[in-house]
Amino acid sequence: MNSKKLQIGLFGFGTVGKGLYDVLKRIGADNVEICHICVRDLSKPRSVEAKFTDNPDDIFSNPEVNFIVELIDDAEAAYTIVKTALMKRLPVVSGNKKMLAYHIEELMELQQQYNTALLYDASACGSIPVIRNLEEYYDNDLLTSVKGILNGSSNFILSKIFNEKMSYPDALKLAQDLGFAESNPSLDIDGWDSLFKLIIITVHAFGLYVAPEKIFTYGISNMNDSDIRFATEKERRFKLVAHVEKLADNRLIMSVMPQLISRNKYIYSVEDEFNGVVIKGLFYDKQFMFGRGAGGYPTGSAVLSDITACLYNYKYEYKKHNNSQLPTYTTDHSFRVYYRYADAEDLALLHFDSISENYISDDYKYVVGRISLTELHRNQEELRKRNIFIAAYPRD
């Protein structure tokens, strides 16, 4: 395809769509052009000269369009766009991580059936090329874990709290004022954005698809000043960490939750809206990838990288997914946690394997103990509702 000009039908012209448009204008690409843009609201004023429509059929029926880029927020609409593109044998790039997290298995089959590429490096970690690295460089059984900070908004909030001593409400408001967090920030601070990215990463890291509802997901929205003081006294920081790890007997665990990170860990120093991913394997130990995880230009650049790859007929091969020895997903794994609670009923909610530390005062109660992912997953809805906070607490 590299001798052919790509005429892009673009869905969405928000932060990332506009970022992609500006990046293409800046570099003056001769073989890539956005020729048609579909948006939700045609009446909104826009400062670019382009052909706009609010009807997806206008793009799919345009004979000039030979490539689709989908950059919209609506996961179900994104699914329809991507599926339609593949069935019309139009290569497509998507940035919608929620849509991919729920539909990636079906979309993998459609890619094979119609021999058409779907690329989505931009859906996980913005400018960090984590998916293609996992797909190409780490395409063997040496990989043991992938963990990191996959959401820039929550990391920005935590950076302000621990570096500038801001309160949690003030840090959240600043993130919203600067556009790092939405007016309803739940997607970021409650871990859902990180979860969707983790699912996509796991498909490429270990070949296994695990549905969102099967994975323990817990964010930072319940964190308070007592929790922050505890972390500071222990010379640690809270980071919202997405984690997938292959255990003995080819078993796989996954989670998204706050972790008390010590200074000697790479992600301790990942600040502001940046993302950081640690890839660990047999024989090569740890490798660290770091970069901007959000924003129009970083993510737009990642979309352009996917577009350029398609110029050279690149496709994900999903080699690990096609492996007959896929790992088995499990929640049968225990680890140490910090658990701050309000009353005896909150403590009784969870069954700990063991408790090594127990503190009680009038206004602050916590335990440190070992608990299983099974126990946490079973109670995760209740954990979110109550005045409690829980974080993984590694020993090193």
C-alpha positions as CSV (number, residue, x, y, z in Angstrom):
1,M,0.0,0.0,0.0
2,N,3.0,2.4,0.3
3,S,2.7,3.5,-3.3
4,K,-0.9,4.5,-2.8
5,K,-2.2,7.7,-1.2
6,L,-4.4,7.3,1.9
7,Q,-7.6,9.2,1.8
8,I,-8.8,9.2,5.3
9,G,-12.4,9.2,6.5
10,L,-12.1,10.6,10.1
11,F,-14.8,10.0,12.7
12,G,-14.5,12.5,15.6
13,F,-12.9,15.9,15.7
14,G,-12.3,16.4,19.4
15,T,-8.9,16.8,21.1
16,V,-7.3,13.8,19.4
17,G,-9.0,14.2,16.0
18,K,-7.9,17.8,15.8
19,G,-4.5,16.8,17.1
20,L,-4.1,14.3,14.2
21,Y,-5.3,16.9,11.7
22,D,-2.7,19.4,13.0
23,V,0.1,16.9,13.1
24,L,-0.6,15.9,9.4
25,K,-0.6,19.6,8.4
26,R,2.6,20.3,10.3
27,I,4.6,17.5,8.6
28,G,3.1,18.0,5.2
29,A,2.5,14.4,4.4
30,D,2.1,13.8,0.7
31,N,0.6,10.3,0.9
32,V,-1.9,10.8,3.7
33,E,-4.8,13.2,3.6
34,I,-8.0,13.6,5.7
35,C,-10.6,14.1,3.0
36,H,-13.9,13.7,5.0
37,I,-14.7,14.2,8.7
38,C,-17.8,12.9,10.5
39,V,-18.8,14.8,13.6
40,R,-21.8,14.8,16.0
41,D,-22.7,18.5,15.8
42,L,-22.3,20.2,12.4
43,S,-23.3,23.6,13.8
44,K,-20.2,23.8,16.0
45,P,-17.8,26.4,14.6
46,R,-14.4,24.9,13.4
47,S,-11.3,26.7,12.2
48,V,-10.2,24.2,9.6
49,E,-11.1,23.8,5.9
50,A,-12.4,20.3,5.5
51,K,-15.4,18.4,4.3
52,F,-17.6,17.8,7.3
53,T,-20.7,15.6,7.7
54,D,-22.9,14.2,10.6
55,N,-23.9,11.1,8.7
56,P,-21.5,8.1,8.8
57,D,-22.9,6.8,5.5
58,D,-21.5,9.8,3.7
59,I,-18.0,8.6,4.5
60,F,-18.6,4.9,3.8
61,S,-20.2,5.7,0.5
62,N,-17.5,8.1,-0.6
63,P,-15.4,6.3,-3.2
64,E,-12.4,8.5,-2.5
65,V,-12.1,7.2,1.1
66,N,-9.8,4.2,1.4
67,F,-8.9,4.4,5.1
68,I,-10.9,4.9,8.3
69,V,-9.8,6.6,11.5
70,E,-12.2,6.4,14.5
71,L,-11.6,8.8,17.4
72,I,-14.9,9.2,19.1
73,D,-16.0,8.8,22.8
74,D,-19.1,6.7,22.2
75,A,-18.0,3.0,22.5
76,E,-21.0,1.5,20.8
77,A,-20.9,3.9,17.9
78,A,-17.2,3.3,17.6
79,Y,-17.9,-0.5,17.4
80,T,-20.3,0.0,14.6
81,I,-17.8,2.2,12.7
82,V,-14.9,-0.2,13.1
83,K,-17.0,-3.3,12.2
84,T,-18.5,-1.6,9.1
85,A,-15.0,-0.6,8.0
86,L,-13.6,-4.1,8.3
87,M,-16.5,-5.6,6.5
88,K,-16.0,-3.1,3.7
89,R,-12.3,-4.1,3.7
90,L,-11.3,-0.6,4.7
91,P,-8.2,-0.6,7.0
92,V,-9.1,1.2,10.2
93,V,-7.3,2.8,13.2
94,S,-9.2,3.1,16.5
95,G,-8.5,5.0,19.7
96,N,-11.5,3.8,21.6
97,K,-10.2,1.6,24.4
98,K,-13.6,0.8,26.0
99,M,-14.9,-0.5,22.7
100,L,-11.8,-2.6,22.2
101,A,-12.0,-4.0,25.7
102,Y,-15.5,-5.4,25.1
103,H,-15.3,-6.3,21.4
104,I,-11.7,-7.2,20.6
105,E,-12.2,-10.9,20.2
106,E,-14.9,-10.4,17.5
107,L,-12.9,-7.7,15.8
108,M,-9.9,-10.1,15.7
109,E,-12.0,-12.6,13.8
110,L,-13.3,-10.0,11.4
111,Q,-9.8,-8.9,10.6
112,Q,-8.9,-12.4,9.6
113,Q,-12.2,-13.0,7.8
114,Y,-11.9,-9.9,5.6
115,N,-8.1,-9.8,5.6
116,T,-8.2,-6.2,6.7
117,A,-6.1,-4.4,9.3
118,L,-7.3,-2.8,12.6
119,L,-4.6,-1.0,14.5
120,Y,-5.0,0.7,17.9
121,D,-1.6,1.5,19.5
122,A,-3.1,4.9,20.3
123,S,-5.8,3.3,22.5
124,A,-3.3,2.4,25.3
125,C,-0.8,4.9,26.7
126,G,-0.9,7.6,24.1
127,S,2.5,8.2,22.7
128,I,4.1,5.0,24.2
129,P,4.2,2.3,21.5
130,V,3.5,-0.5,24.1
131,I,1.2,-2.6,22.0
132,R,3.4,-2.9,18.9
133,N,6.4,-3.7,21.2
134,L,4.5,-6.4,22.9
135,E,3.3,-7.8,19.6
136,E,6.7,-7.7,17.9
137,Y,9.6,-7.5,20.3
138,Y,8.2,-9.6,23.1
139,D,6.6,-12.2,20.9
140,N,7.8,-15.2,22.9
141,D,7.1,-16.9,26.2
142,L,9.8,-15.0,28.2
143,L,7.4,-12.3,29.3
144,T,6.3,-12.6,32.9
145,S,4.5,-9.3,33.7
146,V,3.4,-5.9,32.5
147,K,2.5,-3.2,35.1
148,G,2.3,0.5,35.2
149,I,0.5,3.8,35.2
150,L,-1.9,3.8,32.3
151,N,-4.0,6.8,33.1
152,G,-2.5,10.3,33.0
153,S,-5.4,12.1,34.8
154,S,-5.3,10.1,38.0
155,N,-1.5,10.3,38.0
156,F,-1.6,14.1,37.6
157,I,-3.9,14.2,40.7
158,L,-1.6,12.0,42.8
159,S,1.5,14.0,41.7
160,K,-0.1,17.2,43.0
161,I,-1.0,15.6,46.3
162,F,2.4,14.1,47.0
163,N,4.6,16.8,45.4
164,E,2.7,20.0,46.3
165,K,0.7,18.8,49.3
166,M,-2.6,19.6,47.6
167,S,-5.7,18.1,49.1
168,Y,-7.4,15.5,47.0
169,P,-10.5,17.7,46.1
170,D,-8.2,20.6,45.1
171,A,-6.0,18.3,43.0
172,L,-9.1,16.9,41.2
173,K,-10.5,20.4,40.6
174,L,-7.1,21.5,39.1
175,A,-7.1,18.4,36.8
176,Q,-10.6,19.3,35.7
177,D,-9.7,22.9,35.1
178,L,-6.7,22.0,33.0
179,G,-8.7,19.5,30.9
180,F,-6.9,16.4,32.3
181,A,-10.1,15.1,34.0
182,E,-13.7,15.3,32.9
183,S,-16.5,17.0,34.9
184,N,-17.5,13.4,35.7
185,P,-14.0,12.0,36.4
186,S,-15.1,8.4,37.3
187,L,-13.6,6.8,34.2
188,D,-10.1,8.0,35.2
189,I,-10.0,8.0,39.0
190,D,-12.1,4.8,39.5
191,G,-9.8,2.8,37.3
192,W,-12.0,2.0,34.3
193,D,-9.8,3.7,31.8
194,S,-6.8,1.8,33.1
195,L,-8.8,-1.4,33.1
196,F,-9.7,-1.1,29.4
197,K,-6.1,-0.5,28.4
198,L,-4.9,-3.4,30.6
199,I,-7.3,-5.8,28.8
200,I,-5.9,-4.7,25.4
201,I,-2.3,-4.9,26.6
202,T,-2.9,-8.4,28.0
203,V,-4.2,-9.7,24.7
204,H,-0.9,-8.7,23.1
205,A,1.3,-9.6,26.0
206,F,-0.1,-13.0,26.9
207,G,-2.6,-13.8,24.2
208,L,-5.6,-14.1,26.6
209,Y,-8.7,-12.0,26.5
210,V,-10.4,-11.5,29.9
211,A,-13.7,-9.6,30.1
212,P,-13.8,-6.4,32.2
213,E,-16.3,-7.7,34.7
214,K,-13.9,-10.5,35.8
215,I,-11.0,-8.2,36.9
216,F,-10.8,-6.5,40.3
217,T,-10.9,-2.7,39.6
218,Y,-10.7,-0.1,42.3
219,G,-9.6,3.5,42.1
220,I,-8.5,6.5,44.2
221,S,-11.8,8.3,44.7
222,N,-12.1,7.1,48.3
223,M,-8.6,8.2,49.3
224,N,-8.4,10.7,52.2
225,D,-5.8,12.7,54.2
226,S,-5.2,9.8,56.6
227,D,-4.2,7.5,53.7
228,I,-1.9,10.1,52.3
229,R,-0.3,10.6,55.7
230,F,0.2,6.8,56.0
231,A,2.0,6.7,52.6
232,T,4.2,9.7,53.5
233,E,5.2,8.2,56.8
234,K,6.2,5.0,55.0
235,E,8.2,7.0,52.4
236,R,5.9,5.7,49.7
237,R,3.4,7.2,47.2
238,F,0.1,5.9,46.0
239,K,0.0,5.2,42.3
240,L,-3.0,3.8,40.4
241,V,-1.5,0.7,38.9
242,A,-2.7,-1.7,36.2
243,H,-1.0,-5.1,36.6
244,V,-1.0,-8.4,34.7
245,E,1.4,-11.2,35.7
246,K,2.0,-14.8,34.7
247,L,2.4,-17.0,37.8
248,A,3.6,-20.6,38.1
249,D,1.6,-23.3,36.3
250,N,0.8,-20.9,33.5
251,R,-1.8,-18.9,35.5
252,L,-2.5,-15.3,34.9
253,I,-3.6,-12.6,37.4
254,M,-4.9,-9.1,36.6
255,S,-5.9,-6.1,38.7
256,V,-6.3,-2.3,38.7
257,M,-5.9,-0.7,42.1
258,P,-3.8,1.8,44.0
259,Q,-0.4,0.6,45.2
260,L,2.0,2.0,47.8
261,I,5.1,2.4,45.7
262,S,8.6,2.7,47.2
263,R,11.3,5.0,45.9
264,N,13.3,2.2,44.2
265,K,10.5,1.5,41.7
266,Y,10.6,3.0,38.3
267,I,7.0,4.2,38.4
268,Y,7.5,6.1,41.7
269,S,9.0,9.0,39.7
270,V,6.4,9.0,36.9
271,E,4.8,12.5,37.4
272,D,1.9,14.5,36.2
273,E,0.0,13.3,33.1
274,F,2.7,10.9,32.1
275,N,2.4,7.2,31.8
276,G,5.0,4.6,32.7
277,V,5.0,0.9,31.8
278,V,7.4,-1.8,33.3
279,I,7.8,-4.9,31.2
280,K,9.4,-7.8,33.0
281,G,10.6,-11.1,31.6
282,L,12.8,-14.1,32.2
283,F,16.5,-13.4,31.6
284,Y,16.1,-9.7,30.6
285,D,14.5,-8.6,34.0
286,K,12.8,-5.2,33.7
287,Q,12.4,-2.7,30.9
288,F,10.7,0.6,31.3
289,M,8.7,2.7,28.8
290,F,7.8,6.3,29.6
291,G,5.9,9.0,27.8
292,R,2.9,11.2,27.6
293,G,-0.3,9.2,27.9
294,A,-2.9,11.7,26.9
295,G,-3.4,14.9,24.9
296,G,-4.2,15.8,21.3
297,Y,-0.6,15.8,19.9
298,P,0.9,12.8,21.7
299,T,-2.2,10.6,20.9
300,G,-2.5,12.1,17.5
301,S,1.1,11.2,16.8
302,A,0.4,7.6,17.9
303,V,-2.6,7.5,15.5
304,L,-0.3,8.7,12.7
305,S,2.2,5.9,13.6
306,D,-0.7,3.4,13.1
307,I,-1.6,5.0,9.8
308,T,2.0,4.9,8.6
309,A,2.2,1.2,9.6
310,C,-0.8,0.5,7.4
311,L,0.9,2.2,4.5
312,Y,3.3,-0.7,4.7
313,N,0.6,-3.3,5.0
314,Y,1.3,-3.9,8.7
315,K,-1.2,-6.0,10.7
316,Y,-1.2,-7.4,14.2
317,E,-0.6,-11.1,13.9
318,Y,-1.9,-12.1,17.4
319,K,0.7,-14.8,17.6
320,K,0.3,-15.4,21.3
321,H,-3.5,-15.5,21.0
322,N,-3.2,-18.4,18.5
323,N,-0.9,-20.3,20.9
324,S,-2.4,-23.6,22.0
325,Q,-0.9,-23.1,25.5
326,L,-2.8,-20.0,26.5
327,P,-2.5,-19.1,30.2
328,T,-5.5,-19.6,32.5
329,Y,-7.0,-16.5,34.2
330,T,-7.3,-16.8,38.0
331,T,-8.1,-14.7,41.1
332,D,-6.7,-17.3,43.4
333,H,-3.7,-15.3,44.5
334,S,-3.1,-13.4,47.8
335,F,-0.9,-10.4,48.5
336,R,-0.4,-7.7,51.2
337,V,-2.8,-4.7,51.3
338,Y,-3.4,-1.6,53.4
339,Y,-7.1,-1.3,54.3
340,R,-8.5,1.8,56.0
341,Y,-12.0,1.5,57.3
342,A,-14.7,3.3,59.3
343,D,-16.3,0.7,61.6
344,A,-16.3,-3.0,62.6
345,E,-18.8,-3.8,59.9
346,D,-16.4,-2.6,57.3
347,L,-13.6,-4.7,58.7
348,A,-15.9,-7.7,58.7
349,L,-16.7,-7.2,55.1
350,L,-13.5,-8.8,54.0
351,H,-11.9,-12.1,55.1
352,F,-8.1,-11.6,55.5
353,D,-5.8,-14.6,55.3
354,S,-3.7,-12.9,58.0
355,I,-3.3,-9.5,59.6
356,S,0.2,-8.2,60.5
357,E,-0.7,-4.6,61.6
358,N,-3.8,-3.2,63.3
359,Y,-4.3,0.4,64.2
360,I,-7.4,1.9,65.9
361,S,-8.1,5.5,67.0
362,D,-11.3,7.6,67.2
363,D,-10.9,9.0,63.6
364,Y,-8.6,6.5,61.9
365,K,-8.6,2.8,61.7
366,Y,-6.6,0.5,59.4
367,V,-5.1,-3.0,59.0
368,V,-2.3,-4.3,57.0
369,G,-2.8,-7.9,55.9
370,R,-2.9,-10.6,53.2
371,I,-6.0,-11.1,51.2
372,S,-6.9,-12.8,47.9
373,L,-7.9,-11.3,44.7
374,T,-11.0,-13.6,44.8
375,E,-12.1,-11.9,48.0
376,L,-11.6,-8.4,46.7
377,H,-13.3,-9.1,43.4
378,R,-16.3,-10.7,45.2
379,N,-16.8,-7.5,47.3
380,Q,-15.7,-4.8,44.9
381,E,-19.1,-3.1,44.5
382,E,-19.5,-2.8,48.2
383,L,-15.9,-1.6,48.6
384,R,-16.6,1.3,46.3
385,K,-19.8,2.4,48.2
386,R,-18.3,2.5,51.7
387,N,-16.0,4.9,53.5
388,I,-13.0,2.7,53.0
389,F,-9.8,2.7,51.0
390,I,-7.6,-0.2,50.0
391,A,-4.2,-0.4,48.3
392,A,-1.7,-3.1,47.4
393,Y,1.3,-2.8,49.8
394,P,4.3,-4.7,48.3
395,R,7.1,-5.5,50.7
396,D,9.8,-3.8,48.6
